[in-house]
Each structure stands twice: as structure tokens, then as C-alpha cells.
Amino acid sequence: MKRIAILLTGLTALALTAVSCGQKDEAYSIVILGDTHYDTEPDSVYHSHYNEPVEWLNRVQRAEFARNGEMWRERCPKLLHRAARLITPDTKMVFQMGDLIQGDCGSAEVHKKMLDDVMNDFKKELGGLPFVTVVGNHDVRGKENGVNVARQAYHEYMPARMSQELGKEITKTTFGFTIGPDAFIVVDFDRPDDAETDRLLAETEGARYTFIIIHGPVFPYDGGNCRWIYHGKDKPEETAARLHFREAFAKRGAIVLCGHTHKTEFLDWEGDGGRITQMTMNSVYKNEEVGKYVVQAEGAGMYGELRKGTVKDDGTPVADETAFFDEYRSGIRSYSVSPAAGSYKMKVSKQHVTIDFYAGDSQEIPQSFILR
């Protein structure tokens, strides 16, 4: 597939995009990356100020630096180059599902540099198209003298950068935009702004398709941290918010695009008077094995079963959350999950919304998903 190199600024590219998208019911495509955990070798480039005093956490996070440096040495650049070759004349934007960077810089200025480096590198590789990212937990992770400075650094850098990419003023990490008749609502999973999310839903009432772009899933993740989802904590106020947005998204027939779990997962659910389709995407090309699409579990009856074999770091079983999964299980119409990492191309038209998945840097499409 021929790569289209449109070397324009974000504002100029978006101006062209807005004109072409103004045509009624025009089909278009979006190239998508899951979590990327951008980093480099040696780890001193971004982590020379890192100084986590908790021994076990220091060990775990330094292992992540090593993983990231190794995968960004060769595999991830190949994956990114493969994603660039998915760009066609109808491609309007590139999305990234959060955990854009590793974080853990130990310095606010280095954290901003890491964000700026990855944004500039990715845009150069991806033809200068408008690049939209959503905040992930790693994007706001990093302490300086014991204080989390990464969150403030992200908020100082990214809304201004998203303003450039979208050609409109963005002041928050929860924001919205449209492409033609379709609404895109970008939700801060780390620090939810419920009032802003409600406002954006109301503002885009009547959209042809409503896309929710969020780092963490809306449905319980079939793994140890199953409650690390949108408003997933087992507290009355969190449960109320979770059920509120589940119903609001369902009634809009929302398509949720997310990451976080380092899996490629498709889940189609009916309930609360509507439908939610969730596509979880992963670009953490940590080894050659995840460059192949292999299904771990499939079908409503398998939802939540993988977690049953999970243990904590100390070897004890995780808490029984069967009831939490059962709350959703009866509404599942389609479900599959794979550890595969790669790049994704979403195609949107009046008739369908589909996603083609390219595992690793493969030229082939091992799996396509019909979202609508």
C-alpha cells in the first residue's frame, strides 16, 4: 500500500481535513495506535533524574525502562512505519490511546521534552496528519523530590499541543471534536471530568456515530486489575458514576476506543436500552510473540475466565470478582481477546465502522472487526 506523505503543519492539515469532511456521508479512515510507552536507550536520556526510593517499585520500573528501550530499538519503529503505510488519501487523523510515553522522568522539564519528542517524531513518521492522543496513567506519572510533577507537566504541554493539532482551543484533558457528522469525545481516564463529559455528550446529541476515546476500558478488564476501568472502584459514588455513563454511552450507541491492558480486545454489548462496542488496542511490541494474532479467549462464556488464573506478586490469588463480570456477561454479543500488538485502521462510512488490525509490522490483515 502506497504511503501518502502530507508534510503539513497540524493546522494546515486539519484545514484540508475539515473541508473534505464537510461533504455529507463521506467515508473516511483513521489510523490508530494503542499504548506505545515511547522511550529510548540508554535510559539516562529520559530517566537520569529518576529516583524512586521504594526498592520493589524501583526494580519494577527500571525493568520497564529496559523493556521499552529494547522494543524501541527496532520492533516499535517497524510497527510505526507499518502504521504510516496505512495512510491513504481518505485518512483524516491518527489516534493514540494513551500511555504515549513511559514517564518516570523525575523532572518536569524532561517529562515535557519526552512528550514533545514523541509528538514530533510520530507526526514526522505519520505524514504530518493531525495527531490526537488521550491521557494515560504513564503520561502523568513521575515524581520530582517526592512530588508528582508529571501531571502538571502534561497539562501544561498537551492541551496546547492538541489545540494545534485540532485547530481549535483545547484547555482540558477531556475534550471533543467532530469529523463530518460524527462526534469524538476524548475522556481523561486518570482524572475524570464528569461534568465536561456530560456536556460534550449533550452538545453532540444527534451525531451519526459517537466515539469515546479513553485510555482505560469501560468494561471490566479480564485480568488482575479488573477494576482499573472508567469509574471502576467499588465505592458508592464511583459505582453511581460508572452506571450513569454506561447508560449514557449505551443510549448513544457509543463506540469506545481504548488501550491500557496491552491486549487487542473486541467486545460488543447490549444493555441499558442501547449498545456499546469497545475496541481495546495495543502497540506495545514487547517481543516477537505479540507480533502474531493469537486468540486467548472468545465468546461471552469466556469473559472473566482468564482472570481466574491470575495471582498477585506474592503468589496469592486475586479477589473473586465473578459478580462484577456477571453484571456485564449476559449483554455480551461478541467477545475476543488476544495479547497481540500492532497498528489499526478504522474505516467509517454511512454503512459501516470497521477496524483492520495489523499484528506487529505485518503486511497482512490477520483480523478485521465490524463495530457497526
URDAWO-V749134 format. One record per pair of residues at least 24 apart in sequence whose C-alpha atoms are under 6 Angstrom apart, sorted by the first residue. I is the first residue (numbers start at 1). J is the second residue. D is the distance in whole Angstrom. If there is no record, write none. Layout:
# URDAWO-V749134
I|J|D, I|J|D
This chain:
# URDAWO-V749134
3|85|5, 3|87|6, 4|88|6, 5|127|5, 6|127|5, 6|128|6, 7|127|6, 7|128|5, 8|128|5, 10|130|5, 10|165|5, 11|164|6, 11|167|5, 17|92|6, 21|180|5, 22|180|5, 25|350|6, 27|348|6, 27|349|4, 28|90|5, 28|91|6, 28|348|5, 29|90|6, 29|91|5, 29|346|5, 29|347|4, 29|348|6, 30|91|5, 30|92|6, 30|93|5, 30|94|6, 30|345|6, 30|346|5, 31|94|5, 31|344|6, 31|345|5, 32|94|6, 32|95|5, 32|96|6, 32|344|5, 33|96|5, 33|283|6, 33|343|5, 34|96|6, 34|97|5, 34|259|5, 34|281|5, 34|282|4, 34|283|5, 35|97|6, 35|98|6, 35|99|5, 35|100|6, 35|259|6, 35|282|5, 35|283|5, 36|100|5, 36|283|5, 36|284|5, 37|99|6, 37|100|5, 37|101|4, 37|102|5, 38|101|4, 38|102|6, 39|68|6, 39|69|6, 40|69|5, 41|69|5, 46|105|6, 47|105|5, 49|106|5, 50|105|5, 50|106|4, 71|286|6, 78|361|6, 79|360|6, 79|361|5, 82|361|5, 83|343|6, 84|126|5, 93|129|6, 93|130|5, 93|131|6, 94|131|5, 95|131|6, 95|132|5, 95|133|6, 96|133|5, 97|134|6, 97|215|5, 97|258|6, 97|259|5, 98|134|5, 98|135|5, 98|136|4, 98|215|5, 99|136|4, 99|138|5, 99|139|5, 101|139|6, 102|138|6, 103|138|5, 103|139|6, 103|141|5, 103|142|6, 104|141|6, 104|142|4, 105|142|6, 106|142|6, 106|143|5, 106|144|5, 107|144|6, 108|149|6, 108|150|6, 108|153|6, 130|165|5, 135|188|6, 136|215|5, 181|207|6, 181|208|6, 182|207|5, 182|208|5, 182|209|5, 183|207|6, 183|210|5, 184|211|5, 185|212|5, 185|213|6, 186|213|5, 187|214|5, 189|215|6, 210|254|5, 211|254|6, 211|255|5, 211|256|6, 212|256|5, 213|257|5, 214|258|5, 215|258|5, 215|259|5, 215|260|6, 216|258|6, 216|259|6, 216|260|5, 217|258|6, 222|304|5, 222|307|5, 223|307|5, 224|307|6, 224|310|6, 247|272|5, 250|274|4, 250|275|5, 250|276|5, 263|338|6, 263|339|5, 264|337|6, 264|338|5, 264|340|6, 265|336|6, 265|337|4, 266|335|6, 266|336|5, 267|334|6, 267|335|5, 268|332|6, 268|333|5, 268|334|5, 269|331|5, 269|332|4, 269|333|6, 270|331|5, 271|331|6, 282|341|5, 283|341|5, 283|342|5, 284|341|6, 285|341|6, 290|339|6, 290|340|4, 290|341|5, 291|340|6, 291|341|6, 291|359|5, 291|360|4, 292|340|6, 292|359|6, 293|340|5, 294|338|6, 295|337|6, 295|338|5, 296|337|6, 296|338|5, 297|336|6, 297|337|6, 298|335|5, 298|336|4, 299|335|5, 300|332|6, 300|335|6
